[in-house]
Amino acid sequence: MEYQALYRKWRPQKFEEVIGQRHITQTLQNAVRSQNIAHAYLFCGPRGSGKTTIARLLAKALNCERGPTPEPCNECSMCEAIGEGRAMDIIEMDAASSTSVEDVRELRESVRLAPAQAKYKFYIIDEVHRLSRSAFDALLKTLEEPPPKVIFVLATTEPNKVPPTIASRCQRFDFRRGSEKEIKQYLQRVCEGEKIEIEETALDLLASQAEGSWRDALSLLEQVWAYSTGKITAETVGEVLGIVEEKVLSHFLRAVAKGDVKEGIKIIEGILDGGKDPREFLRGLNNRLRNILLLKMGGMELLEMEEEKKGALAEEAGYFSPETLLQMMEAIFSQENLLRLSPSPRLPLEMLFARLLQIVGNLKEAEIEEAEALEEVRVGVGAEEQGVETPPAKTEIEVVLEKWPEVMRRLHMREGASNLWAVFNQGVKPVAVDDNYLTLGFPQSLEFACKRFEKDESKHKVLLSILQSLFPGASWKLKTTLIEEEGRKVEEVEEAKEKKEEKEEIKKFLSIFPEAEPLD
């Protein structure tokens, strides 16, 4: 028996088998049941959403030997002929290749002929928006006054390009994309029917790559199935389709968050050396950032994924603010254009990495640290040549204190951390650091806030995520202690200064008026 592609073999043969377009199938079935059939329909929707399939089902329902019936029998000679694509009265045209006015004139001539075998003559014109202007004008007259027993189904992915004069003479139905959950369930059913062994993670990847198209989902499954020699895994899907795995995307975002230049460049090299599609990498990166943004905005229920994956996203969500995520996504979109024009994908990807580092604030700091390191080397060499002692290296607490203003700035910008920043802005600062702990000093007036901070692990995570992005090698835990308030010392100094100024004023006054007596 001749091999049939999966998308043809698994094409729905009944209205009830159509998934995701219930609002259309039910309306058409009711129309057939009540004999209220329009002479022209306009089916709008993305590719692979079932426009042609439903047009054929409607043709079956009207031409079934037991009908017209809302559910064709699929057993009579007419149903079989339509299902196999050999019915003489079901004419399918591709407007992409038949765009001229002559093609439409031929159609107008054939329309006048009565159906040869079927009850209704069907014209299914795919990608109708590709017709020329003159061809649309020629078609308009036929749609205005169609012969009896003739039905037109115009299918298009771009309804905005269909002239209003044509669209207004049709009943319009808008097809929707399939959700990832629906497509995954459909693929699972097909795999069970074809006895294909496949992992659930592989199904997730295929459903994601289909982008809402049922036909594309089956084509991708067929491609991966042909390549695989055993059970289909997520790695198999990645190899065939050039998809970058989620763990690679996660590692890349962590490298961006921590300013780890070596790790980021290493990941880019691994993607290119592994033959992965750079465009798929950018697409996967943007999807992941989109999911993180949804998570931060409270849209966790909108994410169709396992709880384990949501947990990984929640961890990454701590690295970036919503504003930063939006800027990163814009940078990726702009880099996609450069990637198409560049002869080599390496440079655009490395430029994107540098841009992302700049957006999160790590590139500038990395440049400053590199410049400082070079300056220390230069000063050290010069000092040795001149016999001058080099300055002592800074202690860990001094380094942390130097970057503390940046910690406070990021804390201030962090969504949901305004209360924590307000407390820390009252004099909280690092007072000690070692390999395991960073000790924060709280002024004595903040004793209650200090105790609350000690018990609140969520606030610890917020602060630690910022510290880890600035100090990638550190793995601190947080401790607290109470310190003497600097504010009191400042008040004492100001008070002494005021008394001294007052004495000087009195002294000056007495020098001018010596006879005056100072007041007690």
Legacy VTK file of the C-alpha trace (Angstrom):
# vtk DataFile Version 3.0
C-alpha trace
ASCII
DATASET POLYDATA
POINTS 520 float
0.000 0.000 0.000
1.285 3.465 -0.914
2.608 5.453 2.074
0.436 8.365 3.234
1.812 11.379 5.069
0.558 11.652 8.636
-1.294 14.924 8.040
-3.305 13.211 5.238
-3.800 9.944 7.094
-5.024 11.678 10.258
-7.125 14.357 8.564
-10.566 14.499 10.304
-13.308 12.657 8.397
-16.145 13.853 10.643
-17.037 17.190 12.212
-16.700 15.650 15.669
-13.043 14.763 14.944
-12.095 18.410 14.377
-10.274 19.815 17.406
-10.284 23.423 18.493
-12.848 24.817 15.997
-16.092 23.923 17.755
-17.548 27.408 17.131
-17.305 26.743 13.370
-18.260 23.072 13.104
-21.365 23.470 15.254
-22.558 26.495 13.241
-22.115 24.651 9.942
-23.834 21.505 11.254
-26.806 23.581 12.415
-26.942 25.256 8.997
-26.997 21.865 7.244
-29.630 20.556 9.656
-31.916 23.540 8.994
-31.104 23.652 5.236
-29.958 27.258 5.692
-26.866 27.027 3.487
-25.038 30.151 2.324
-23.764 30.323 -1.238
-20.312 31.598 -0.199
-18.094 31.235 2.867
-14.885 33.010 3.804
-12.617 30.862 6.000
-9.888 32.971 7.686
-7.076 31.682 9.873
-3.421 30.671 10.146
-1.930 27.857 8.108
-2.698 24.334 9.215
-5.744 25.343 11.271
-8.224 23.184 9.286
-9.771 25.547 6.705
-9.597 23.147 3.740
-10.472 20.155 5.924
-13.702 21.736 7.161
-14.553 22.879 3.621
-14.353 19.224 2.495
-16.423 18.101 5.482
-19.108 20.628 4.538
-19.020 19.280 0.973
-19.459 15.750 2.371
-22.334 16.784 4.624
-24.242 18.345 1.730
-23.476 15.663 -0.857
-23.718 12.510 1.276
-26.152 10.011 -0.262
-27.953 9.883 3.110
-28.159 13.659 3.340
-27.788 16.514 3.424
-26.819 15.503 6.937
-24.932 17.266 9.747
-22.717 14.167 10.094
-21.688 12.446 6.799
-21.655 8.646 6.774
-18.176 8.241 5.179
-19.428 4.978 3.675
-21.318 5.979 0.503
-19.552 6.403 -2.832
-19.815 10.210 -2.715
-18.288 10.492 0.779
-15.452 8.188 -0.249
-14.816 10.149 -3.455
-14.675 13.465 -1.605
-12.457 11.988 1.118
-10.023 10.642 -1.481
-10.024 13.871 -3.508
-11.497 12.391 -6.721
-15.005 13.875 -6.711
-15.581 15.688 -10.027
-17.873 18.337 -8.548
-15.510 19.346 -5.726
-13.060 21.709 -7.432
-10.079 22.938 -5.442
-8.065 25.888 -6.748
-4.829 27.392 -5.521
-5.102 31.144 -6.024
-1.326 31.449 -5.601
-0.831 29.746 -8.983
-4.140 30.707 -10.628
-4.178 34.462 -10.153
-5.075 35.758 -13.599
-8.434 37.019 -14.785
-8.461 34.248 -17.419
-8.445 31.615 -14.667
-11.452 33.229 -13.023
-13.251 33.526 -16.373
-12.803 29.790 -16.854
-14.260 29.279 -13.407
-17.270 31.446 -14.319
-17.901 29.341 -17.412
-17.725 26.062 -15.496
-20.001 27.390 -12.746
-22.903 27.513 -15.189
-22.762 23.739 -15.686
-24.918 21.642 -13.377
-23.245 19.188 -10.966
-22.249 15.966 -12.753
-22.646 13.547 -9.826
-23.075 15.458 -6.568
-26.046 17.423 -5.286
-23.946 20.565 -4.857
-20.980 21.857 -6.826
-18.207 23.052 -4.522
-15.430 25.502 -5.361
-12.705 25.670 -2.696
-10.288 28.514 -3.511
-7.218 28.398 -1.263
-5.128 31.525 -0.521
-7.815 33.605 -2.228
-6.055 36.853 -1.256
-3.436 36.064 -3.922
-5.900 36.723 -6.757
-5.203 39.821 -8.833
-7.479 42.842 -8.660
-9.003 42.100 -12.062
-9.541 38.457 -11.048
-11.442 39.612 -7.946
-13.578 41.869 -10.136
-14.359 38.921 -12.401
-15.237 36.735 -9.386
-17.496 39.392 -7.883
-20.233 38.999 -10.503
-20.429 35.252 -9.855
-20.666 35.764 -6.083
-23.407 38.368 -6.548
-25.643 36.062 -8.613
-24.456 32.476 -8.147
-26.209 29.651 -10.006
-28.256 27.257 -7.867
-26.536 24.283 -6.262
-23.121 26.066 -6.341
-21.196 26.874 -3.167
-17.932 28.810 -2.835
-15.491 28.417 0.039
-12.738 31.057 -0.028
-9.842 30.267 2.312
-7.181 32.788 3.293
-4.448 33.411 5.842
-4.636 37.183 5.206
-8.283 38.311 5.269
-7.248 41.968 5.274
-6.173 41.551 1.622
-9.590 40.304 0.507
-11.582 43.219 -1.003
-14.596 44.278 1.100
-16.852 43.775 -1.914
-15.952 40.059 -1.889
-15.928 39.603 1.903
-19.344 41.253 2.301
-20.929 38.589 0.092
-19.597 35.708 2.211
-20.295 34.274 5.625
-17.026 34.715 7.483
-15.554 32.197 9.930
-12.354 32.877 11.849
-10.244 29.820 12.674
-8.059 29.916 15.734
-4.630 28.453 16.410
-4.409 25.311 18.468
-3.061 25.711 21.987
0.085 23.800 22.939
-1.994 21.643 25.282
-4.478 20.707 22.520
-1.742 19.968 19.984
0.179 17.870 22.507
-2.938 15.765 23.200
-3.519 15.380 19.460
0.082 14.267 18.855
-0.198 11.820 21.728
-3.284 10.272 20.134
-1.521 10.008 16.770
1.539 8.384 18.405
-0.673 5.831 20.121
-2.409 5.090 16.822
0.883 4.727 14.938
2.555 2.906 17.850
5.281 5.549 18.102
7.250 5.564 21.380
7.864 9.123 22.470
8.771 10.959 25.689
6.432 13.579 27.093
9.173 16.224 26.938
9.547 15.492 23.228
5.803 16.027 22.766
6.113 19.362 24.577
8.850 20.466 22.179
6.928 19.421 19.083
3.761 21.165 20.281
5.743 24.323 20.947
7.445 24.232 17.539
4.140 23.764 15.696
3.113 27.342 16.612
-0.583 26.478 16.691
-0.661 24.590 13.376
-2.127 21.066 13.455
-0.637 20.188 10.091
2.826 21.483 11.033
2.707 19.447 14.237
2.152 16.215 12.284
4.820 17.106 9.702
7.370 17.720 12.469
6.429 14.463 14.203
6.836 12.596 10.918
10.268 14.159 10.346
11.509 13.216 13.813
9.985 9.737 13.554
11.840 9.089 10.299
15.146 10.081 11.935
14.700 8.162 15.180
15.702 4.525 15.551
14.008 3.995 18.891
12.050 5.960 21.430
11.799 9.638 20.478
13.399 11.838 23.133
13.681 15.600 23.611
17.319 15.336 22.507
16.207 13.647 19.269
13.743 16.451 18.547
16.450 19.010 19.281
18.902 17.340 16.913
16.456 17.086 14.019
14.837 20.516 14.336
17.893 22.432 15.556
16.155 23.417 18.794
18.253 24.696 21.687
17.385 22.852 24.897
15.753 24.697 27.776
18.636 23.973 30.145
21.006 25.725 27.689
18.709 28.760 27.585
18.598 28.728 31.383
22.408 28.604 31.672
22.723 31.437 29.150
20.343 33.696 31.115
22.247 32.950 34.318
25.484 33.908 32.585
23.850 37.202 31.581
22.541 37.805 35.115
25.926 37.102 36.725
28.009 38.872 34.101
29.894 35.660 33.343
31.436 36.553 29.982
33.414 33.308 29.575
30.371 31.118 30.210
28.168 33.138 27.838
30.683 32.936 24.974
31.171 29.229 25.678
27.416 28.605 25.366
27.260 30.502 22.054
30.172 28.437 20.711
28.435 25.238 21.806
25.241 26.222 19.996
27.049 26.987 16.734
29.441 24.025 16.907
26.511 21.709 17.643
24.767 22.741 14.424
21.846 24.396 16.195
19.845 27.008 14.321
20.765 30.492 15.682
17.275 31.730 14.869
15.788 28.929 16.954
18.111 29.968 19.783
16.807 33.557 19.644
13.234 32.323 19.366
13.642 30.030 22.368
15.351 32.799 24.348
12.516 35.232 23.684
9.884 32.641 24.602
11.660 31.967 27.880
11.896 35.688 28.684
8.212 36.034 27.811
7.337 33.241 30.261
9.494 34.821 32.977
7.755 38.163 32.404
4.336 36.499 32.693
5.482 34.876 35.924
6.603 38.204 37.399
3.321 39.834 36.397
1.303 37.181 38.223
0.298 35.141 35.178
1.569 31.743 36.356
-1.749 30.080 35.515
-1.292 31.130 31.875
1.870 29.036 31.549
1.103 25.600 30.117
3.994 23.673 31.657
4.924 21.362 34.503
5.413 22.690 38.035
9.101 21.754 37.925
9.643 24.021 34.907
7.696 26.811 36.578
10.026 26.504 39.574
13.079 26.940 37.332
11.495 30.016 35.756
10.674 31.439 39.185
14.348 31.194 40.124
15.382 33.032 36.950
12.655 35.630 37.520
14.635 36.775 40.562
17.476 37.927 38.288
15.586 40.539 36.274
13.013 43.300 36.697
10.066 43.578 34.243
11.679 46.647 32.660
14.911 44.729 32.108
13.042 41.767 30.596
11.264 44.034 28.104
14.541 45.668 27.068
16.158 42.255 26.622
13.293 41.046 24.430
13.512 44.184 22.277
17.253 43.631 21.866
16.672 40.043 20.707
14.034 41.127 18.169
16.364 43.746 16.689
19.242 41.256 16.529
17.155 38.801 14.496
17.268 41.215 11.537
21.058 41.491 11.788
21.325 37.706 11.963
19.536 37.355 8.620
21.907 39.815 6.938
25.150 38.615 8.503
27.224 35.972 6.628
28.354 34.526 9.964
25.997 34.042 12.940
28.774 34.178 15.552
29.231 37.954 15.581
25.507 38.848 15.890
25.094 36.386 18.785
28.163 37.709 20.608
26.956 41.286 20.015
23.586 40.304 21.469
25.285 38.820 24.543
27.212 42.068 25.067
23.995 44.069 24.663
22.161 41.911 27.216
25.020 42.331 29.677
24.774 46.074 29.162
21.018 46.057 29.771
21.303 44.234 33.105
24.196 46.479 34.127
26.960 43.870 34.194
28.898 44.925 31.108
29.789 48.335 32.449
30.881 46.842 35.776
32.942 44.173 34.010
34.692 46.880 31.997
35.392 48.907 35.132
36.751 45.863 36.976
38.972 44.977 34.013
40.255 48.550 33.828
40.952 48.550 37.566
42.802 45.247 37.281
44.946 46.594 34.442
45.618 49.760 36.433
46.681 47.706 39.459
49.073 45.713 37.275
50.466 48.898 35.731
50.898 50.586 39.116
52.449 47.428 40.575
54.998 47.160 37.744
55.838 50.853 37.981
56.250 50.618 41.744
58.617 47.666 41.445
60.732 49.525 38.902
60.897 52.570 41.158
61.434 50.582 44.352
58.121 51.851 45.779
55.886 49.588 47.835
52.589 48.658 46.176
49.427 49.600 48.066
47.861 46.755 50.079
45.016 44.776 48.477
41.503 45.700 49.534
39.788 43.498 52.083
36.578 41.653 51.214
34.413 43.952 53.306
35.948 46.991 51.584
35.084 45.502 48.186
31.516 44.799 49.301
31.134 48.309 50.728
32.357 49.792 47.448
29.595 48.002 45.554
26.938 48.523 48.213
25.540 51.689 46.494
24.952 49.567 43.368
23.244 46.923 45.510
20.952 49.626 46.889
20.270 50.983 43.391
19.235 47.547 42.093
17.165 46.903 45.199
15.364 50.198 44.599
14.638 49.216 40.956
13.525 45.695 41.866
9.794 45.129 41.599
8.205 44.324 44.946
11.331 45.264 46.926
10.468 48.908 47.680
9.698 48.179 51.377
13.006 46.378 51.841
14.878 49.223 50.154
13.113 51.776 52.393
14.359 49.920 55.520
17.900 49.453 54.199
18.064 53.116 53.205
17.925 54.047 56.900
21.519 53.006 57.521
21.696 49.227 56.982
25.102 48.216 55.612
27.557 45.281 55.491
29.826 45.111 58.534
31.622 41.756 58.107
32.151 39.098 55.447
33.756 35.655 55.210
33.470 32.635 52.933
30.074 31.622 54.313
28.313 34.679 55.710
27.721 38.329 54.961
26.773 40.186 58.132
24.441 43.172 57.807
24.465 45.897 60.439
21.083 47.361 61.430
20.957 50.617 63.436
19.579 50.088 66.937
16.414 52.032 66.094
15.641 49.340 63.479
15.778 46.454 65.956
12.224 45.340 65.124
12.926 45.480 61.350
16.137 43.524 61.954
14.254 40.697 63.678
11.655 40.563 60.892
14.350 40.439 58.215
16.075 37.545 60.020
12.924 35.412 59.742
11.898 36.379 56.177
13.615 33.968 53.746
11.950 35.593 50.717
13.713 38.895 51.469
16.983 36.993 51.853
16.514 35.528 48.362
15.865 38.950 46.835
19.022 40.440 48.320
21.150 37.351 47.618
20.119 37.303 43.942
21.407 40.885 43.590
24.614 40.103 45.499
25.266 37.002 43.389
24.924 38.999 40.167
27.589 41.416 41.454
29.780 38.775 43.136
29.385 35.642 40.929
31.836 33.532 42.916
30.251 34.216 46.293
27.883 31.789 48.023
26.984 33.726 51.152
24.228 33.335 53.662
22.986 36.387 55.550
23.400 37.275 59.241
22.360 40.432 61.080
23.640 42.453 64.003
22.760 45.746 65.681
25.206 48.655 65.343
25.525 52.080 66.915
23.506 54.635 65.007
25.556 57.065 63.017
22.704 59.522 63.129
23.245 60.192 66.871
26.923 60.981 66.333
25.987 63.391 63.577
23.482 65.134 65.860
26.124 65.541 68.594
28.603 67.049 66.133
25.972 69.445 64.780
25.004 70.485 68.321
28.635 71.212 69.273
29.097 73.181 66.071
26.014 75.308 66.825
27.289 76.071 70.399
30.683 77.106 69.065
29.105 79.443 66.486
26.878 80.924 69.200
29.916 81.664 71.417
31.713 83.330 68.533
28.678 85.537 67.837
28.540 86.613 71.515
32.275 87.345 71.521
31.940 89.467 68.395
28.986 91.351 69.884
30.906 92.171 73.095
33.861 93.468 71.131
31.560 96.044 69.535
29.551 96.850 72.665
31.924 96.242 75.628
29.511 97.851 78.079
26.858 95.216 77.364
26.444 92.348 79.809
26.006 88.817 78.414
22.739 87.101 79.255
22.744 83.850 81.239
LINES 1 521
520 0 1 2 3 4 5 6 7 8 9 10 11 12 13 14 15 16 17 18 19 20 21 22 23 24 25 26 27 28 29 30 31 32 33 34 35 36 37 38 39 40 41 42 43 44 45 46 47 48 49 50 51 52 53 54 55 56 57 58 59 60 61 62 63 64 65 66 67 68 69 70 71 72 73 74 75 76 77 78 79 80 81 82 83 84 85 86 87 88 89 90 91 92 93 94 95 96 97 98 99 100 101 102 103 104 105 106 107 108 109 110 111 112 113 114 115 116 117 118 119 120 121 122 123 124 125 126 127 128 129 130 131 132 133 134 135 136 137 138 139 140 141 142 143 144 145 146 147 148 149 150 151 152 153 154 155 156 157 158 159 160 161 162 163 164 165 166 167 168 169 170 171 172 173 174 175 176 177 178 179 180 181 182 183 184 185 186 187 188 189 190 191 192 193 194 195 196 197 198 199 200 201 202 203 204 205 206 207 208 209 210 211 212 213 214 215 216 217 218 219 220 221 222 223 224 225 226 227 228 229 230 231 232 233 234 235 236 237 238 239 240 241 242 243 244 245 246 247 248 249 250 251 252 253 254 255 256 257 258 259 260 261 262 263 264 265 266 267 268 269 270 271 272 273 274 275 276 277 278 279 280 281 282 283 284 285 286 287 288 289 290 291 292 293 294 295 296 297 298 299 300 301 302 303 304 305 306 307 308 309 310 311 312 313 314 315 316 317 318 319 320 321 322 323 324 325 326 327 328 329 330 331 332 333 334 335 336 337 338 339 340 341 342 343 344 345 346 347 348 349 350 351 352 353 354 355 356 357 358 359 360 361 362 363 364 365 366 367 368 369 370 371 372 373 374 375 376 377 378 379 380 381 382 383 384 385 386 387 388 389 390 391 392 393 394 395 396 397 398 399 400 401 402 403 404 405 406 407 408 409 410 411 412 413 414 415 416 417 418 419 420 421 422 423 424 425 426 427 428 429 430 431 432 433 434 435 436 437 438 439 440 441 442 443 444 445 446 447 448 449 450 451 452 453 454 455 456 457 458 459 460 461 462 463 464 465 466 467 468 469 470 471 472 473 474 475 476 477 478 479 480 481 482 483 484 485 486 487 488 489 490 491 492 493 494 495 496 497 498 499 500 501 502 503 504 505 506 507 508 509 510 511 512 513 514 515 516 517 518 519
